[in-house]
Amino acid sequence: MADRYRHSLRIRYGECDMQGVVFNANYMAYVDDAVDTWVREKLGHFEELGFDFMLKKATFDWDGPATFGDTLDLDLDVARWGNTSFDVGVEGTASGKAVFTATLVYVSVVPKKNTPTPVPAEVREALA
């Protein structure tokens, strides 16, 4: 999609195993940071809008490794809107090569109460 958000980071030594390949768990941390950065860039302090969101499900499919020193590019967009949930699709690449794809299912919640609530219109508009 044309309006995908891109978040880039350099793979650090401590994020890799002895072969210089990123530990799988670190991909979740990368994606979590990318989603938070994207949403805050689009909405600012979204909690002040009465909006927060929690991860319900994450699926990853790996195509190849990211290694020490690579720049990992994460391209994100909303792949599906529900009433109280939305899916974020992520494609991770390094040097133009596919590393992984992920789908994250988030639930819109009332801040500090964590009860599901419809996704506000301004959130849909900002992330569309």
C-alpha positions in Angstrom: 0.0 0.0 0.0 1.2 3.5 -0.9 0.8 5.1 2.6 2.7 2.5 4.7 4.7 3.8 7.6 8.4 2.9 7.6 10.4 2.4 10.8 14.1 1.6 10.4 16.7 0.4 12.9 20.2 -1.0 12.9 20.7 -4.5 14.3 23.0 -4.3 17.4 25.5 -7.0 18.4 23.7 -7.9 21.7 20.5 -8.6 19.8 22.1 -11.5 17.9 23.2 -15.1 18.7 26.7 -16.5 18.2 26.1 -16.7 14.4 25.2 -13.0 14.2 21.5 -13.7 13.6 18.8 -11.8 15.4 17.1 -13.8 18.3 13.5 -14.4 17.3 12.1 -12.7 20.4 13.7 -9.4 19.4 11.5 -9.1 16.3 8.5 -8.7 18.6 10.3 -5.9 20.5 11.2 -4.2 17.1 7.6 -4.4 15.9 6.2 -3.2 19.2 8.5 -0.2 19.1 7.6 0.5 15.5 3.8 0.4 16.2 4.1 2.7 19.2 6.3 5.2 17.3 3.9 5.2 14.4 0.7 5.7 16.4 2.3 8.4 18.5 3.6 10.2 15.4 0.1 10.2 14.0 -1.9 10.8 17.2 0.5 12.3 19.8 -0.5 11.3 23.3 -3.4 9.1 22.2 -4.3 8.3 25.8 -5.5 11.9 26.1 -8.1 11.1 23.3 -9.5 8.4 25.5 -7.9 5.7 23.4 -5.4 3.0 24.2 -4.8 -0.4 22.6 -3.6 -3.8 23.7 -2.1 -6.7 21.7 -4.3 -9.7 21.5 -2.4 -11.8 19.0 0.8 -11.8 17.0 1.8 -14.1 14.2 5.2 -14.1 12.4 6.4 -15.8 9.3 10.1 -15.7 8.7 11.7 -15.6 5.2 15.3 -15.1 6.1 17.5 -13.7 8.8 18.5 -10.2 9.8 22.1 -10.1 11.0 24.4 -7.9 13.0 24.9 -4.6 11.4 21.9 -4.8 9.0 19.4 -2.0 8.8 16.0 -3.5 9.3 13.1 -1.7 7.6 9.7 -2.3 9.0 6.7 -1.2 6.8 3.4 -1.0 8.6 -0.2 -0.4 7.8 -3.7 -1.2 9.1 -4.7 -4.4 7.3 -8.2 -4.7 8.8 -10.6 -2.6 10.9 -13.1 -4.1 13.2 -15.4 -2.5 15.6 -13.2 -2.7 18.7 -10.1 -4.2 17.0 -7.7 -3.7 14.2 -4.9 -5.7 12.5 -1.5 -4.2 11.7 0.4 -5.8 8.9 4.2 -5.5 9.1 6.8 -6.4 6.5 10.4 -6.6 7.6 13.3 -6.3 5.1 17.0 -5.9 5.3 19.0 -4.8 2.2 15.9 -5.3 0.1 15.5 -9.0 1.2 12.4 -10.3 2.9 13.1 -11.1 6.6 9.6 -11.6 8.0 5.9 -10.7 7.8 3.8 -10.3 10.8 0.1 -9.6 11.6 -0.7 -8.0 15.0 -4.3 -8.0 16.3 -4.9 -5.1 18.6 -8.0 -4.3 20.8 -9.0 -0.7 21.5 -9.5 -0.2 25.2 -10.5 2.5 27.7 -7.2 3.8 29.1 -6.4 2.5 32.6 -9.5 0.3 32.6 -8.5 -2.0 29.8 -12.1 -2.7 28.8 -12.8 -3.0 25.0 -14.3 0.0 23.4 -14.9 1.0 19.7 -11.9 2.4 17.8 -12.4 6.2 17.7 -13.0 7.7 14.3 -10.0 10.0 14.7 -7.8 6.9 15.2 -9.2 5.2 12.1 -8.6 8.4 10.1 -5.1 9.0 11.3 -3.9 5.4 10.7 -5.8 4.8 7.4 
